[in-house]
Amino acid sequence: MTHERGTALPAGSGADHSGHALRAPSKLHAFNRYEVKYLVDAAAVPALRGALEERMDRDSHGANGGYGVWSVYYDTTRLRFYWEKIEGLRFRRKLRVRHYGDRFGIDDDTTVYVEIKQRVNRVTQKRRVALPYQLARQLCDERTMVDHAPAQAAFLEEVLGLVSGLDLRPVAMTGYQRQAFIGQGSELGLRVTLDHRVRGRDRDFHLGADAENRFIVPPSKSIMEVKANERVPYWLTDLAARTNLSVVRVSKYCQSIETFDRAPRSIFHISDDASDELSPVVSRGEG
């Protein structure tokens, strides 16, 4: 099996079926949606945002310019989850610990989400539990079961099985500023997000670390994600066409892996038109 550049997959990538039993989808899904992603020029964002506000409501957490989203991604030493995404396997998953809001001031008691996001054919499924950050690290880093409610048992056992059975560890971190919109009336299942200033790092994986981040998507670009339960409304696809948006198969996790040269840049990599070099370091003061 090869990836898009014709390079043979490394051992332990998506071609390696060891641990396959751990990859069976769970019957419990918190979110089950179709997703479409678009690449947006920053200059086009204000008009696009205005058009969305005419038909949708702002997310209640998105006042004052939106909110931060920070995620630590787990993978094998040979980046099995990365290669599964690049290969476009019909069933694939990834594990992450995510925080919403300002990353400064995160401590052991801060609420974070342990998430498994997986794709089954064209459907994206996301399941998660909220935990204090200390317990999330105990589960995912120390590989020890934590105190939990009975309803969380099956999911936490699945997470523990993944990190232990596949020897997962933190490999990448991403962060960005998100503005979110939700559908009205018959479109309540519709959600659109605009992600700006997409950054990342390849070390210092504590969510609250005072560490440097770099742009992993050129700062002149934003990513719009459309999530729908059944189908994307015609008015939204028409808006994307009129705005000349480009559909992209981008993964912020994979973008981070490739930006920091953990893997060759795939055909899905978003690079600066003027330069393929890393963008300047982002200030440590950015939340």
N, C-alpha and C positions, 0 to 999 in steps of 0.2 A: 504494500500500500504506500502511496506517495502523497505528499501535500502539494499545494498548487504550484510550487516552484520545481517540483520534480525530485525533491530531496527525499530520500528514504526516511520513513519515520523511525525514530530511535526506539530501542527496546523499552518496553514499559509504557509506550504511548497508547493511543487508541487501538492499536493493533494487538495489544497485549490483553487477553481476556481473563487474566488472573483477577480474582476478586469479583468476578462477574455477578455472583449471586447478590452481592451488596448493591448492585445497580438496578435491581427490580424496583419499579415505581411503587410508591406507597398509595394506599387508597384514600389518604387524607390530603386534601389540597386546599390551602387557604386562598390561593389565587390560581385561576385557570383561564388563560387568555391567549389571543393572537397578538403578536407584536410586529410593528413596522417601524423602522428607524430611518430618519432623514438627516442629511448633513445640511446645515443652514449657515449662510454667511452672517456674521454678526451684524452687518449693516441692515439686513432684512428682518432682524428679530423684532424691532418695535412694531412694524406694520403687521407682522405675523401674530404677535402677541395681542394686538388690538383686534384682529379678526377672530382670534380664539375667544376673547372676552365677550364678543358679541353673541356667541352661541353657547358658551360654557361658563361655569362658575369657577372662581379661583379656589384652590385648595385652602381649607381653613388655616393650614400651617404656613401658607405661602405669602403672608403679608410682608411688607417692607422689603421687597426684592427677592423673596424666596427664602430658602434654607439650605444649609450645607448637608451633603451626603458623603460620608466617609466609610470606606469598606476595606477590610483586610481579607484577602483571598488565600485559600489553602489549596495546595496541590502536592503531587508527588515530586520527588527529586528530579524525575525525568519529565515533569510537566504533562502528565497524562490528560488532565482536564483541558489544558490548553490545546493539545493536539487533537482531542476529540472535537473541539469547536472548529478548529481549522479544517479538519477533514469533513465537517458537516455531518457527523454521525446522527442517525435518526433518533437515537436516545442518548442523551448526554446530560451531565449535571455538573454543578460546582457548589462549593461550600464557602460561605463568607460570614464574617461578623461585621455588622453594619451599625453605624451611629448616625442619627439625624440631628442636625443642629451644629452649634459651634464646637469645634474639637478641643478648644482650650478649656481647661477646667475639668476634663474627663477624669474621673477617679474610679476606685473600685466599686462604688455604689451607683455609678451612672448606668441608666438603662440602655442596653444595646440589644440587637436582634441577631440571633444565630439563625442563618437562613440556608436552605438548600433550594437552589434554583435549577430546574431541569427542563429539558425540551423533549417532548415526545411527538415525533413527526413535526407538524407545524404548530403545535400547541405548547405554550410556555406555562409551566406550573411552578409556583413558588410557595414554600411552606416555611414557617418561622415560629420561633418562640422568643419572648422578651425575657432577658435575664440581667441581673447586675453584672457589670463588666468583669468583676472578679470571678464570678461563677462561669461566665462564658470562656474566659481564659483557662479556668480549671478544666472545663470540659474539652475544649479544642486543643489546648497546648499541653496540659498535663495528662490528658486522656483519662480523666477520672469522672465518674458519674457524680452529679450534683443533686442537691435537694430539689425536688420538683413536685408540682401538682400531678395527680394521677392522670389527667388528660394529656400531660406532656410526655409521659413515659415512653411511648412508642417512638416518638420523634427523636427524643434525646438518645435513646438506644441506637437509633439509626445513625445519628451523628457520631456517636462514640464508635460504632462499628466501622464507619468510614475512616475516621482519623486513625484508628488503631489498625484496621485491616489493610489499609492502603498506605499507611505511614505518612499521613498528610502533615504538612507544616506550612506556616505563612510564607508566601513567596512574592506577594505584590500588594500594594495599597493604592487606592484611587480616591479622589475627592473632587467635588464640583459643587457649584451653586445651582440649585434647582428651583424652577418655577413650575407649578403644577396646576392643571385645570381638570375639572370633572364635568361629565355630561349632565344635561338637564332632562327632566321628563322621561320619555321613552329611551333616552340615551344615558341613563344613569350608570351603565356598565362601562362607559367610555372614559378614558383617562389619557390626557396628553401632557407630557412633561418637556420642558426646555432646559437643557443642561449646559451651563456656561463655565468657562475657565476650568476645563477638565485637566486635572493634575494627578501626579502619582509619585511614588518612590519605591525603591527596591530594597530597603533596609529600615531599621528602626520602626518596627511594626506595631508598637503600642499606639493606640488610636490618639492618645493625648500627647504624644512625644513632640517636643519642640524641635522638629526636624525639617530639613529642606525638602520642598516638593518641586518638581519640574512639570511644565506643561507636557502632557502626553498627546493632546490634540492641539493643533495650532490655536492660539487665543483668538484668532480671527474667525474661528468656526464654533458653532454650537451644534448640539445633537438634539433633535426632536424625536421623542418616542411616542408612538400611538399604540395604546393598548385597548383592545375591544373584546367583549365576551364572544361575539359571533362574527360581526363584520364591521369594517370601518365605514362610517356614513359617507354618502356620495359628496356632501358639501365639503367634507374634510379632504377627500382625495382630490376634489376639484381645486380646493385651495392650494394643496401641495403642487398641483400641476401649474396653476397660474403663477405661483411663486417660484417656479423652476427649481423645486427642491429635488435633491438627488437621493434616491433610496440607497442605503448603505447596509452592509452586513457587518456592522462593527460591534466588537465587544470591548468595553473599556478595560476589562481584565487582560485580554489579548493585546490590546493597544499598549498597555503598560509593560507587559512582558517583552514585546518587540522594541519598544522605545529604549528600554534599558539593555537591549542586546542579549536577552536571555534566549532568544530564538530568532531565526532569520525573519525578516519582514515579509509578511504574506501579501497576497494581492488585495487583501481587505484593509491593509494598513493605511491610515490617514496621515499623510505627510504634508508639510508646508510646500506650497507650489514653488516658493523661492529657494528653499533649502531643505535638505533632509536631515539637518543637524538638530540636536536637542535644543529646544527653546530655552531662553534664559531662566535662571533659578527664580522661583516665586518667593516673595518675602515670607519669612517665618511668621510674620504678624498676621497673615491671612487666615481667617477661620475656615 
